[in-house]
Amino acid sequence: MEKQSFSRRILFPIALVMGTMIISINAYDLSRSIENQTLHQSIAHISAVLMFLSIWLGALFANTIAFFRGASFGERLIVCLATPIVWCTKSILYFRGFRTVGEMIFLIFFPVFIGTLAVAVLCMGLSEIWCRIIYRRRSEYADLKIFELSNTLALIIGIGLTTLFLWHGGLFYAYNIYMAAYEYIFQ
């Protein structure tokens, strides 16, 4: 596969997914000020769907673009994790005014944030497999392995962490482990 320029294989997929996230978050926030209820609801629902697609499933799109533009596995991992990391950081910084530094650091391990990263790795693993299937069928690389160590590990780690951190909506992990540790450390 031909390796395209840095901006085409890395910056473009990141900008596409992160740009969608930024626009949809702002559209959602601004929709509250729209007095027309139908227009308000329409913009809020569309932007919420776009937020979900970019934050939680953006790695599917970003990895696919980066793969076919010749990005290495490490570059694709960066492309896949960029948007979830920015969203998690933005969300954690929201609490900076009323949490201590220790609580802010501990907040990094909140199940929703770890779950977002886990889903990104899971989506990357899935995208890797279908990209390899497509690439194998469309080119002279009929001997290209669909399952390699890197994409198989991404898939297994993604499934395992997603299951752990989002089991019962994250309640098991959050309330049995995370909150117990929080109370022990900060109470």
SULUR-V369244 format. One line per field, one symbol per residue. ss: DSSP state (a for helix, b for strand, c for the rest). phi: phi as a letter, one per 20 degrees, with the letter a starting at -180 (. if undefined). burial: + if it has 16 or more other ideal C-beta (glycine too) atoms within 10 Angstrom, else -. A space follows every 10 residues. Layout:
# SULUR-V369244
ss = ???
phi = ???
burial = ???
This chain:
# SULUR-V369244
ss = cccccaaaaa aaaaaaaaaa aaaaaaaaaa acccccaaaa aaaaaaaaaa aaaaaccaaa aaaaaaaacc ccaaaaaaaa aaaaaaaaaa aaaccccccc aaaaaaaccc aaaaaaaaaa aaaaaaaaaa aaaaaaaacc ccccccccaa aaaaaaaaaa aaaaaaaaaa aaaaaaaaaa aaaaaac
phi = .feefgffec ffffffffff ffffffffff ffeefffffg ffffffffff fgfffedgfg ffffffgfdn ffffffffgf egffffffff fffgeffccf fffffffgef gfffffffff ffffgffgff fffffffece efefffddgf fffgffffff ffffedglmn fgffeedfff fffffdd
burial = --------++ -+++-+++-+ ++-++-++-- +--------- --++--+--+ +-++++++++ +++++++++- +-+-++++++ ++++++++-- -+-------- -----++--+ +-++++++++ +++++++++- ++-------- ---------+ +--++--+-- ++-+++---+ --++---+-- -+-----
